[in-house]
Amino acid sequence: MLCSRCHHFEAAPDGVLCTACATPAGFAAPPGAGTPKVWLRSPVGLGWATVALLGLAAAVDLFAVVADYLRYDVTGDLAAGDSGAAVLDRADTSDALTGLAAGAQLVVLLACAVVFVIWLWRVRVNAEVFAPDGHRQARGWVIAGWIVPFVSLWYPRRIVLDVWDASSVGDRPRGHALVNVWWTLWLLTNVVGRFLANLAGEAETSQEIHDTTRQLLFADALDLAAALVAAAMVLRLTRMQDEKARRGPTAPAAV
């Protein structure tokens, strides 16, 4: 339960105030300030929901990798001139599996995008409580940063880095390696995925399909890695905010 005075930090287990507000020198809302503009809300539930969807995305990507491999194998036989009934049956099966995988990837990606942005909004608001002046972009860019051309190449990363620094426990922010790997993989999946999808759409002969399927297998494996790293980043940042909120403020603060 949130502290009934400051609405920022967790109340003590046996009371309605957080540890800092329970002491005279502790953190409290400014006199006459009324309801604060922003207050802490637990990111744990949204964090786990996001991680679960990213895990599902990874599972779908793994299914896509298997389907790609089956298609790569059968198109190799077709390119070599094998047109027997068994090979044609395998080709039909591989086509059905790759189509199913592509549809599942699209649905899961849309679900992940919605929940991830909701989670990012939650942790950004919390980060404004931790460090009101520590953000280079306005809060609206949490959403707009993904859809505005050009700036979408770096604004989301910058927003996450600001949230990461504000949520770090201690005097020095934690290293940014995990965030940087996540963003690098995200950019690669978009650039590589679109390029290879265009190549696959132009393939007509068995040999061309065989060659592009090998490239699509690589792209789906990259998607799998990106989903796993994204889940690790979400889990780490969620835990950081939860830990910082439970520790409470170390000095008076106001929002």
DRENPA-3360 file (N, C-alpha, C; in nm, 2 decimals, always signed):
BEGIN
1 = MLCSRCHH = +0.08/-0.12/+0.00/+0.00/+0.00/+0.00/+0.09/+0.12/+0.00 ~ +0.05/+0.23/-0.08/+0.13/+0.35/-0.08/+0.10/+0.43/+0.05 ~ +0.21/+0.51/+0.09/+0.20/+0.59/+0.20/+0.08/+0.69/+0.19 ~ +0.00/+0.71/+0.29/-0.12/+0.79/+0.28/-0.08/+0.94/+0.29 ~ +0.04/+0.97/+0.32/+0.08/+1.11/+0.33/+0.14/+1.16/+0.20 ~ +0.25/+1.09/+0.15/+0.32/+1.14/+0.03/+0.27/+1.08/-0.10 ~ +0.21/+0.96/-0.09/+0.16/+0.89/-0.21/+0.27/+0.85/-0.30 ~ +0.40/+0.84/-0.25/+0.51/+0.81/-0.33/+0.57/+0.67/-0.30;
9 = FEAAPDGV = +0.58/+0.64/-0.17/+0.65/+0.52/-0.14/+0.57/+0.42/-0.06 ~ +0.61/+0.29/-0.05/+0.54/+0.19/+0.02/+0.53/+0.22/+0.17 ~ +0.41/+0.20/+0.22/+0.38/+0.22/+0.36/+0.45/+0.10/+0.44 ~ +0.49/+0.13/+0.56/+0.54/+0.03/+0.65/+0.44/-0.08/+0.67 ~ +0.49/-0.21/+0.69/+0.40/-0.32/+0.70/+0.29/-0.30/+0.80 ~ +0.32/-0.23/+0.91/+0.23/-0.22/+1.02/+0.17/-0.08/+1.03 ~ +0.17/+0.00/+0.93/+0.11/+0.13/+0.93/+0.07/+0.18/+0.80 ~ +0.04/+0.31/+0.79/-0.01/+0.37/+0.67/+0.08/+0.47/+0.61;
17 = LCTACATP = +0.20/+0.50/+0.68/+0.30/+0.59/+0.64/+0.43/+0.51/+0.60 ~ +0.50/+0.57/+0.50/+0.63/+0.51/+0.47/+0.73/+0.54/+0.59 ~ +0.84/+0.48/+0.58/+0.94/+0.50/+0.69/+0.99/+0.64/+0.70 ~ +1.01/+0.71/+0.59/+1.06/+0.84/+0.59/+0.95/+0.94/+0.65 ~ +0.82/+0.92/+0.61/+0.72/+1.01/+0.65/+0.68/+0.99/+0.80 ~ +0.72/+0.87/+0.85/+0.69/+0.84/+0.99/+0.78/+0.91/+1.09 ~ +0.89/+0.97/+1.03/+0.98/+1.05/+1.12/+0.97/+1.19/+1.09 ~ +1.00/+1.28/+1.19/+0.98/+1.43/+1.17/+1.07/+1.48/+1.06;
25 = AGFAAPPG = +1.19/+1.43/+1.04/+1.27/+1.48/+0.93/+1.26/+1.41/+0.80 ~ +1.16/+1.32/+0.79/+1.15/+1.24/+0.67/+1.08/+1.31/+0.56 ~ +1.06/+1.23/+0.45/+1.00/+1.29/+0.33/+0.85/+1.31/+0.35 ~ +0.79/+1.42/+0.31/+0.65/+1.44/+0.32/+0.61/+1.54/+0.20 ~ +0.49/+1.53/+0.16/+0.44/+1.62/+0.06/+0.45/+1.77/+0.11 ~ +0.49/+1.86/+0.03/+0.50/+2.00/+0.07/+0.37/+2.05/+0.13 ~ +0.37/+2.13/+0.23/+0.24/+2.18/+0.29/+0.16/+2.26/+0.19 ~ +0.03/+2.22/+0.19/-0.06/+2.29/+0.10/-0.05/+2.25/-0.04;
33 = AGTPKVWL = +0.04/+2.15/-0.07/+0.06/+2.11/-0.21/-0.05/+2.03/-0.27 ~ -0.14/+1.98/-0.18/-0.25/+1.89/-0.23/-0.19/+1.76/-0.29 ~ -0.27/+1.70/-0.38/-0.23/+1.58/-0.44/-0.11/+1.60/-0.53 ~ -0.01/+1.52/-0.52/+0.11/+1.53/-0.61/+0.07/+1.51/-0.75 ~ +0.15/+1.57/-0.84/+0.13/+1.55/-0.98/+0.15/+1.41/-1.03 ~ +0.25/+1.35/-0.98/+0.28/+1.21/-1.01/+0.32/+1.14/-0.88 ~ +0.29/+1.01/-0.87/+0.33/+0.93/-0.76/+0.36/+0.79/-0.80 ~ +0.43/+0.73/-0.71/+0.48/+0.59/-0.74/+0.37/+0.49/-0.75;
41 = RSPVGLGW = +0.37/+0.41/-0.85/+0.28/+0.29/-0.86/+0.37/+0.17/-0.90 ~ +0.34/+0.06/-0.84/+0.42/-0.06/-0.86/+0.43/-0.10/-1.00 ~ +0.55/-0.12/-1.06/+0.56/-0.16/-1.20/+0.57/-0.31/-1.21 ~ +0.56/-0.38/-1.09/+0.59/-0.53/-1.09/+0.49/-0.61/-1.18 ~ +0.36/-0.58/-1.16/+0.26/-0.65/-1.23/+0.27/-0.63/-1.38 ~ +0.29/-0.51/-1.42/+0.31/-0.48/-1.57/+0.44/-0.53/-1.62 ~ +0.54/-0.53/-1.53/+0.67/-0.58/-1.57/+0.66/-0.73/-1.60 ~ +0.60/-0.81/-1.51/+0.58/-0.95/-1.54/+0.50/-0.98/-1.66;
49 = ATVALLGL = +0.39/-0.90/-1.68/+0.31/-0.92/-1.80/+0.39/-0.90/-1.92 ~ +0.47/-0.79/-1.92/+0.56/-0.77/-2.04/+0.66/-0.88/-2.06 ~ +0.72/-0.92/-1.95/+0.82/-1.03/-1.96/+0.75/-1.16/-2.02 ~ +0.63/-1.19/-1.97/+0.56/-1.31/-2.02/+0.53/-1.30/-2.17 ~ +0.49/-1.18/-2.21/+0.46/-1.17/-2.36/+0.59/-1.17/-2.44 ~ +0.69/-1.12/-2.39/+0.82/-1.13/-2.46/+0.87/-1.27/-2.46 ~ +0.84/-1.35/-2.35/+0.87/-1.49/-2.35/+0.79/-1.57/-2.45 ~ +0.66/-1.53/-2.47/+0.58/-1.59/-2.57/+0.63/-1.55/-2.71;
57 = AAAVDLFA = +0.68/-1.43/-2.73/+0.73/-1.39/-2.86/+0.86/-1.47/-2.89 ~ +0.94/-1.50/-2.79/+1.06/-1.58/-2.81/+1.02/-1.72/-2.85 ~ +0.92/-1.78/-2.78/+0.87/-1.91/-2.82/+0.82/-1.92/-2.96 ~ +0.75/-1.81/-3.00/+0.70/-1.81/-3.14/+0.81/-1.79/-3.24 ~ +0.91/-1.72/-3.20/+1.03/-1.70/-3.29/+1.10/-1.83/-3.30 ~ +1.11/-1.91/-3.19/+1.17/-2.04/-3.20/+1.10/-2.13/-3.29 ~ +0.96/-2.13/-3.28/+0.88/-2.20/-3.38/+0.91/-2.16/-3.52 ~ +0.93/-2.03/-3.54/+0.95/-1.98/-3.68/+1.09/-2.03/-3.73;
65 = VVADYLRY = +1.19/-2.04/-3.64/+1.32/-2.09/-3.68/+1.31/-2.23/-3.72 ~ +1.23/-2.32/-3.65/+1.21/-2.46/-3.69/+1.14/-2.47/-3.82 ~ +1.04/-2.38/-3.84/+0.96/-2.38/-3.97/+1.05/-2.34/-4.08 ~ +1.14/-2.24/-4.06/+1.23/-2.20/-4.16/+1.33/-2.31/-4.20 ~ +1.38/-2.38/-4.10/+1.47/-2.49/-4.12/+1.41/-2.60/-4.21 ~ +1.28/-2.63/-4.18/+1.21/-2.73/-4.25/+1.19/-2.69/-4.40 ~ +1.16/-2.56/-4.41/+1.14/-2.51/-4.55/+1.27/-2.50/-4.62 ~ +1.38/-2.46/-4.55/+1.51/-2.46/-4.62/+1.55/-2.60/-4.66;
73 = DVTGDLAA = +1.52/-2.70/-4.58/+1.56/-2.84/-4.62/+1.48/-2.89/-4.74 ~ +1.35/-2.86/-4.74/+1.27/-2.92/-4.85/+1.29/-2.84/-4.98 ~ +1.32/-2.71/-4.97/+1.34/-2.63/-5.09/+1.48/-2.67/-5.15 ~ +1.57/-2.71/-5.07/+1.70/-2.76/-5.12/+1.68/-2.89/-5.20 ~ +1.58/-2.98/-5.16/+1.55/-3.10/-5.24/+1.49/-3.06/-5.37 ~ +1.39/-2.96/-5.36/+1.33/-2.92/-5.48/+1.42/-2.86/-5.58 ~ +1.52/-2.77/-5.53/+1.61/-2.71/-5.62/+1.71/-2.81/-5.68 ~ +1.73/-2.93/-5.61/+1.81/-3.03/-5.67/+1.74/-3.12/-5.77;
81 = GDSGAAVL = +1.61/-3.09/-5.79/+1.54/-3.17/-5.89/+1.45/-3.28/-5.83 ~ +1.44/-3.30/-5.70/+1.35/-3.40/-5.64/+1.21/-3.35/-5.64 ~ +1.12/-3.41/-5.71/+0.98/-3.37/-5.72/+0.88/-3.48/-5.68 ~ +0.93/-3.57/-5.60/+0.85/-3.69/-5.56/+0.73/-3.64/-5.47 ~ +0.64/-3.73/-5.45/+0.52/-3.70/-5.37/+0.56/-3.67/-5.23 ~ +0.65/-3.74/-5.17/+0.70/-3.72/-5.03/+0.75/-3.57/-5.02 ~ +0.83/-3.53/-5.12/+0.89/-3.40/-5.11/+0.78/-3.29/-5.12 ~ +0.69/-3.32/-5.21/+0.58/-3.22/-5.23/+0.49/-3.21/-5.10;
89 = DRADTSDA = +0.47/-3.32/-5.04/+0.40/-3.32/-4.91/+0.47/-3.24/-4.80 ~ +0.61/-3.26/-4.80/+0.69/-3.18/-4.70/+0.68/-3.03/-4.74 ~ +0.68/-3.00/-4.87/+0.68/-2.86/-4.91/+0.55/-2.80/-4.86 ~ +0.44/-2.87/-4.88/+0.31/-2.82/-4.83/+0.31/-2.79/-4.68 ~ +0.36/-2.89/-4.61/+0.37/-2.88/-4.46/+0.45/-2.76/-4.42 ~ +0.57/-2.74/-4.49/+0.66/-2.63/-4.45/+0.59/-2.50/-4.48 ~ +0.52/-2.49/-4.59/+0.45/-2.37/-4.63/+0.34/-2.33/-4.52 ~ +0.27/-2.44/-4.48/+0.17/-2.41/-4.37/+0.23/-2.37/-4.24;
97 = LTGLAAGA = +0.35/-2.43/-4.21/+0.41/-2.39/-4.08/+0.47/-2.25/-4.08 ~ +0.53/-2.22/-4.20/+0.59/-2.08/-4.21/+0.48/-1.97/-4.21 ~ +0.37/-2.00/-4.27/+0.26/-1.91/-4.27/+0.20/-1.89/-4.13 ~ +0.19/-2.00/-4.06/+0.14/-2.00/-3.92/+0.23/-1.92/-3.84 ~ +0.36/-1.94/-3.85/+0.46/-1.87/-3.77/+0.46/-1.72/-3.80 ~ +0.45/-1.68/-3.93/+0.44/-1.54/-3.96/+0.32/-1.47/-3.90 ~ +0.21/-1.54/-3.91/+0.08/-1.48/-3.85/+0.10/-1.47/-3.70 ~ +0.15/-1.57/-3.63/+0.16/-1.57/-3.49/+0.26/-1.46/-3.44;
105 = QLVVLLAC = +0.37/-1.44/-3.52/+0.47/-1.34/-3.49/+0.41/-1.20/-3.49 ~ +0.32/-1.18/-3.59/+0.26/-1.05/-3.61/+0.16/-1.02/-3.49 ~ +0.08/-1.12/-3.45/-0.01/-1.10/-3.34/+0.06/-1.07/-3.21 ~ +0.16/-1.16/-3.18/+0.24/-1.14/-3.06/+0.31/-1.01/-3.05 ~ +0.37/-0.97/-3.17/+0.44/-0.84/-3.17/+0.35/-0.73/-3.14 ~ +0.23/-0.73/-3.19/+0.14/-0.62/-3.16/+0.10/-0.62/-3.01 ~ +0.08/-0.74/-2.95/+0.04/-0.75/-2.81/+0.16/-0.70/-2.73 ~ +0.28/-0.74/-2.76/+0.40/-0.70/-2.69/+0.42/-0.55/-2.70;
113 = AVVFVIWL = +0.40/-0.49/-2.82/+0.42/-0.35/-2.83/+0.33/-0.27/-2.74 ~ +0.20/-0.31/-2.73/+0.10/-0.24/-2.65/+0.14/-0.25/-2.50 ~ +0.17/-0.37/-2.45/+0.20/-0.39/-2.31/+0.33/-0.32/-2.28 ~ +0.43/-0.33/-2.37/+0.56/-0.28/-2.34/+0.55/-0.12/-2.32 ~ +0.48/-0.06/-2.41/+0.46/+0.09/-2.40/+0.39/+0.13/-2.27 ~ +0.29/+0.05/-2.23/+0.22/+0.08/-2.10/+0.32/+0.06/-1.99 ~ +0.39/-0.04/-1.99/+0.49/-0.06/-1.89/+0.60/+0.05/-1.88 ~ +0.64/+0.09/-2.00/+0.74/+0.20/-2.01/+0.68/+0.33/-1.96;
121 = WRVRVNAE = +0.56/+0.36/-1.99/+0.49/+0.48/-1.93/+0.49/+0.47/-1.78 ~ +0.46/+0.35/-1.72/+0.46/+0.34/-1.58/+0.59/+0.37/-1.51 ~ +0.70/+0.30/-1.57/+0.83/+0.32/-1.51/+0.88/+0.46/-1.53 ~ +0.84/+0.53/-1.64/+0.88/+0.67/-1.67/+0.82/+0.76/-1.56 ~ +0.69/+0.74/-1.53/+0.63/+0.82/-1.43/+0.69/+0.80/-1.30 ~ +0.72/+0.68/-1.26/+0.79/+0.65/-1.14/+0.93/+0.72/-1.14 ~ +1.00/+0.71/-1.25/+1.13/+0.78/-1.26/+1.12/+0.93/-1.24 ~ +1.01/+0.99/-1.28/+0.99/+1.13/-1.25/+0.98/+1.16/-1.10;
129 = VFAPDGHR = +0.93/+1.07/-1.03/+0.93/+1.08/-0.88/+1.07/+1.07/-0.82 ~ +1.14/+0.97/-0.87/+1.28/+0.95/-0.83/+1.37/+1.07/-0.86 ~ +1.36/+1.12/-0.99/+1.45/+1.23/-1.04/+1.36/+1.32/-1.13 ~ +1.29/+1.42/-1.07/+1.21/+1.50/-1.15/+1.28/+1.57/-1.27 ~ +1.40/+1.61/-1.25/+1.48/+1.68/-1.35/+1.57/+1.60/-1.43 ~ +1.56/+1.47/-1.43/+1.65/+1.38/-1.49/+1.61/+1.32/-1.62 ~ +1.52/+1.40/-1.70/+1.47/+1.34/-1.82/+1.49/+1.44/-1.93 ~ +1.54/+1.40/-2.05/+1.57/+1.48/-2.16/+1.45/+1.50/-2.25;
137 = QARGWVIA = +1.35/+1.41/-2.25/+1.23/+1.43/-2.33/+1.11/+1.43/-2.25 ~ +1.01/+1.50/-2.30/+0.88/+1.51/-2.23/+0.82/+1.37/-2.23 ~ +0.73/+1.35/-2.13/+0.67/+1.22/-2.11/+0.59/+1.17/-2.24 ~ +0.54/+1.26/-2.31/+0.46/+1.22/-2.43/+0.55/+1.14/-2.53 ~ +0.68/+1.16/-2.53/+0.76/+1.09/-2.62/+0.78/+0.94/-2.59 ~ +0.73/+0.90/-2.47/+0.72/+0.76/-2.44/+0.64/+0.69/-2.55 ~ +0.54/+0.75/-2.60/+0.46/+0.69/-2.70/+0.50/+0.74/-2.84 ~ +0.51/+0.88/-2.85/+0.54/+0.93/-2.98/+0.68/+0.89/-3.03;
145 = GWIVPFVS = +0.77/+0.87/-2.94/+0.91/+0.83/-2.99/+0.92/+0.71/-3.07 ~ +0.82/+0.62/-3.06/+0.82/+0.50/-3.14/+0.76/+0.51/-3.28 ~ +0.68/+0.62/-3.30/+0.61/+0.63/-3.43/+0.65/+0.75/-3.51 ~ +0.72/+0.85/-3.45/+0.76/+0.96/-3.53/+0.89/+0.92/-3.61 ~ +0.88/+0.94/-3.74/+1.00/+0.90/-3.83/+1.13/+0.97/-3.78 ~ +1.23/+0.90/-3.80/+1.37/+0.94/-3.78/+1.40/+0.94/-3.63 ~ +1.33/+1.02/-3.55/+1.36/+1.02/-3.40/+1.34/+0.89/-3.34 ~ +1.26/+0.80/-3.40/+1.23/+0.67/-3.35/+1.36/+0.58/-3.34;
153 = LWYPRRIV = +1.46/+0.63/-3.41/+1.59/+0.56/-3.41/+1.67/+0.57/-3.29 ~ +1.64/+0.68/-3.21/+1.71/+0.69/-3.08/+1.63/+0.74/-2.96 ~ +1.52/+0.80/-2.98/+1.44/+0.86/-2.87/+1.40/+0.75/-2.77 ~ +1.35/+0.63/-2.81/+1.31/+0.53/-2.71/+1.43/+0.49/-2.62 ~ +1.55/+0.47/-2.68/+1.66/+0.43/-2.61/+1.70/+0.54/-2.51 ~ +1.69/+0.67/-2.55/+1.73/+0.78/-2.46/+1.63/+0.78/-2.34 ~ +1.50/+0.76/-2.37/+1.40/+0.76/-2.26/+1.43/+0.65/-2.16 ~ +1.46/+0.53/-2.21/+1.49/+0.42/-2.12/+1.61/+0.44/-2.04;
161 = LDVWDASS = +1.71/+0.50/-2.10/+1.84/+0.54/-2.03/+1.81/+0.63/-1.92 ~ +1.73/+0.74/-1.94/+1.69/+0.83/-1.83/+1.62/+0.76/-1.72 ~ +1.53/+0.67/-1.76/+1.45/+0.60/-1.65/+1.55/+0.51/-1.58 ~ +1.64/+0.45/-1.65/+1.74/+0.35/-1.59/+1.82/+0.43/-1.49 ~ +1.87/+0.55/-1.53/+1.96/+0.62/-1.43/+1.88/+0.67/-1.31 ~ +1.76/+0.72/-1.33/+1.68/+0.76/-1.22/+1.64/+0.65/-1.13 ~ +1.63/+0.53/-1.18/+1.59/+0.42/-1.10/+1.70/+0.34/-1.03 ~ +1.82/+0.38/-1.06/+1.94/+0.31/-1.00/+1.95/+0.34/-0.86;
169 = VGDRPRGH = +1.98/+0.24/-0.78/+2.00/+0.26/-0.64/+2.15/+0.29/-0.61 ~ +2.17/+0.39/-0.53/+2.30/+0.43/-0.50/+2.34/+0.56/-0.56 ~ +2.46/+0.60/-0.54/+2.51/+0.73/-0.60/+2.54/+0.73/-0.75 ~ +2.58/+0.61/-0.80/+2.62/+0.60/-0.94/+2.52/+0.51/-1.01 ~ +2.47/+0.55/-1.13/+2.38/+0.47/-1.21/+2.44/+0.34/-1.25 ~ +2.36/+0.23/-1.27/+2.42/+0.11/-1.32/+2.46/+0.12/-1.46 ~ +2.55/+0.04/-1.51/+2.59/+0.04/-1.65/+2.48/+0.03/-1.75 ~ +2.50/+0.08/-1.87/+2.40/+0.08/-1.97/+2.41/-0.03/-2.07;
177 = ALVNVWWT = +2.50/-0.13/-2.04/+2.52/-0.24/-2.14/+2.40/-0.31/-2.18 ~ +2.31/-0.35/-2.09/+2.19/-0.42/-2.12/+2.10/-0.34/-2.21 ~ +2.08/-0.21/-2.18/+2.00/-0.13/-2.26/+2.05/-0.11/-2.40 ~ +2.18/-0.10/-2.41/+2.24/-0.08/-2.54/+2.23/-0.20/-2.63 ~ +2.25/-0.32/-2.57/+2.23/-0.44/-2.64/+2.09/-0.46/-2.69 ~ +1.99/-0.43/-2.59/+1.85/-0.44/-2.63/+1.82/-0.35/-2.75 ~ +1.87/-0.23/-2.75/+1.83/-0.13/-2.85/+1.90/-0.17/-2.98 ~ +2.03/-0.22/-2.98/+2.10/-0.26/-3.10/+2.02/-0.37/-3.16;
185 = LWLLTNVV = +1.98/-0.47/-3.09/+1.91/-0.59/-3.14/+1.77/-0.54/-3.20 ~ +1.71/-0.45/-3.13/+1.58/-0.40/-3.18/+1.59/-0.33/-3.32 ~ +1.70/-0.25/-3.33/+1.72/-0.18/-3.46/+1.76/-0.29/-3.57 ~ +1.84/-0.38/-3.53/+1.88/-0.49/-3.63/+1.76/-0.57/-3.68 ~ +1.67/-0.60/-3.59/+1.55/-0.68/-3.62/+1.46/-0.61/-3.72 ~ +1.45/-0.48/-3.70/+1.37/-0.40/-3.79/+1.43/-0.38/-3.93 ~ +1.56/-0.34/-3.93/+1.63/-0.32/-4.06/+1.65/-0.45/-4.13 ~ +1.70/-0.55/-4.07/+1.73/-0.68/-4.13/+1.60/-0.75/-4.17;
193 = GRFLANLA = +1.50/-0.74/-4.08/+1.37/-0.81/-4.11/+1.30/-0.76/-4.23 ~ +1.30/-0.62/-4.24/+1.23/-0.56/-4.35/+1.30/-0.59/-4.48 ~ +1.43/-0.58/-4.48/+1.51/-0.61/-4.60/+1.50/-0.75/-4.65 ~ +1.50/-0.85/-4.56/+1.49/-0.99/-4.60/+1.35/-1.02/-4.64 ~ +1.25/-0.96/-4.58/+1.11/-0.99/-4.61/+1.09/-0.94/-4.76 ~ +1.15/-0.83/-4.80/+1.14/-0.79/-4.94/+1.20/-0.88/-5.03 ~ +1.32/-0.94/-4.99/+1.39/-1.04/-5.08/+1.30/-1.16/-5.09 ~ +1.25/-1.21/-4.98/+1.17/-1.33/-4.98/+1.04/-1.31/-5.07;
201 = GEAETSQE = +0.99/-1.19/-5.07/+0.87/-1.17/-5.16/+0.90/-1.17/-5.30 ~ +1.03/-1.15/-5.34/+1.06/-1.15/-5.48/+1.11/-1.28/-5.53 ~ +1.14/-1.38/-5.44/+1.19/-1.51/-5.48/+1.08/-1.59/-5.55 ~ +1.11/-1.65/-5.66/+1.02/-1.73/-5.74/+1.06/-1.87/-5.76 ~ +1.18/-1.90/-5.80/+1.23/-2.03/-5.82/+1.26/-2.10/-5.69 ~ +1.27/-2.24/-5.70/+1.31/-2.32/-5.58/+1.44/-2.28/-5.52 ~ +1.54/-2.25/-5.61/+1.67/-2.21/-5.56/+1.67/-2.07/-5.49 ~ +1.59/-1.98/-5.55/+1.58/-1.85/-5.48/+1.51/-1.86/-5.35;
209 = IHDTTRQL = +1.40/-1.94/-5.34/+1.33/-1.95/-5.21/+1.42/-2.02/-5.11 ~ +1.50/-2.12/-5.16/+1.60/-2.18/-5.07/+1.70/-2.08/-5.01 ~ +1.75/-2.00/-5.10/+1.85/-1.90/-5.05/+1.79/-1.80/-4.95 ~ +1.67/-1.75/-4.99/+1.61/-1.65/-4.90/+1.56/-1.71/-4.77 ~ +1.52/-1.83/-4.77/+1.48/-1.90/-4.65/+1.60/-1.91/-4.55 ~ +1.72/-1.93/-4.60/+1.83/-1.93/-4.51/+1.85/-1.80/-4.44 ~ +1.82/-1.69/-4.51/+1.84/-1.56/-4.46/+1.72/-1.53/-4.36 ~ +1.60/-1.57/-4.39/+1.49/-1.56/-4.30/+1.51/-1.63/-4.17;
217 = LFADALDL = +1.58/-1.75/-4.18/+1.61/-1.82/-4.06/+1.70/-1.74/-3.97 ~ +1.80/-1.67/-4.03/+1.89/-1.58/-3.95/+1.81/-1.47/-3.89 ~ +1.71/-1.41/-3.96/+1.63/-1.30/-3.91/+1.55/-1.34/-3.80 ~ +1.49/-1.46/-3.80/+1.40/-1.51/-3.69/+1.48/-1.55/-3.57 ~ +1.61/-1.59/-3.59/+1.70/-1.62/-3.48/+1.73/-1.49/-3.41 ~ +1.75/-1.38/-3.49/+1.78/-1.25/-3.44/+1.66/-1.20/-3.36 ~ +1.54/-1.22/-3.41/+1.42/-1.18/-3.33/+1.41/-1.25/-3.20 ~ +1.45/-1.38/-3.20/+1.45/-1.46/-3.08/+1.55/-1.40/-2.97;
225 = AAALVAAA = +1.67/-1.37/-3.02/+1.76/-1.30/-2.93/+1.71/-1.17/-2.88 ~ +1.65/-1.09/-2.96/+1.60/-0.96/-2.93/+1.49/-0.97/-2.82 ~ +1.40/-1.07/-2.83/+1.30/-1.08/-2.74/+1.35/-1.12/-2.60 ~ +1.45/-1.21/-2.60/+1.51/-1.25/-2.47/+1.58/-1.14/-2.40 ~ +1.66/-1.06/-2.48/+1.73/-0.95/-2.42/+1.63/-0.84/-2.37 ~ +1.53/-0.82/-2.45/+1.42/-0.72/-2.40/+1.36/-0.77/-2.27 ~ +1.33/-0.90/-2.26/+1.27/-0.95/-2.13/+1.37/-0.93/-2.02 ~ +1.50/-0.95/-2.04/+1.60/-0.93/-1.93/+1.60/-0.78/-1.89;
233 = MVLRLTRM = +1.59/-0.69/-1.99/+1.60/-0.55/-1.96/+1.48/-0.51/-1.88 ~ +1.36/-0.55/-1.92/+1.24/-0.52/-1.85/+1.24/-0.57/-1.71 ~ +1.29/-0.69/-1.69/+1.29/-0.75/-1.56/+1.39/-0.68/-1.47 ~ +1.51/-0.64/-1.52/+1.61/-0.57/-1.44/+1.56/-0.43/-1.40 ~ +1.50/-0.36/-1.49/+1.45/-0.22/-1.46/+1.34/-0.22/-1.36 ~ +1.25/-0.32/-1.38/+1.13/-0.34/-1.29/+1.19/-0.36/-1.15 ~ +1.28/-0.45/-1.13/+1.34/-0.48/-1.00/+1.41/-0.36/-0.94 ~ +1.48/-0.29/-1.03/+1.55/-0.17/-0.98/+1.45/-0.07/-0.92;
241 = QDEKARRG = +1.34/-0.04/-0.99/+1.24/+0.05/-0.93/+1.17/+0.00/-0.81 ~ +1.14/-0.13/-0.81/+1.08/-0.19/-0.69/+1.17/-0.18/-0.57 ~ +1.30/-0.20/-0.59/+1.40/-0.19/-0.48/+1.41/-0.05/-0.43 ~ +1.42/+0.04/-0.52/+1.44/+0.18/-0.49/+1.32/+0.24/-0.41 ~ +1.20/+0.20/-0.46/+1.07/+0.24/-0.39/+1.07/+0.19/-0.25 ~ +1.11/+0.06/-0.23/+1.10/+0.00/-0.09/+1.20/+0.06/+0.00 ~ +1.32/+0.11/-0.05/+1.42/+0.17/+0.03/+1.37/+0.31/+0.08 ~ +1.28/+0.38/+0.00/+1.24/+0.51/+0.04/+1.34/+0.62/+0.01;
249 = PTAPAAV = +1.30/+0.74/+0.02/+1.39/+0.85/-0.01/+1.50/+0.87/+0.09 ~ +1.61/+0.92/+0.05/+1.72/+0.95/+0.14/+1.73/+1.10/+0.17 ~ +1.65/+1.18/+0.11/+1.65/+1.32/+0.14/+1.52/+1.38/+0.10 ~ +1.47/+1.49/+0.16/+1.35/+1.55/+0.12/+1.34/+1.57/-0.03 ~ +1.22/+1.55/-0.08/+1.20/+1.57/-0.23/+1.06/+1.62/-0.25 ~ +1.04/+1.68/-0.36/+0.91/+1.73/-0.40/+0.89/+1.71/-0.55 ~ +0.77/+1.69/-0.59/+0.74/+1.67/-0.73/+0.66/+1.79/-0.78;
% end
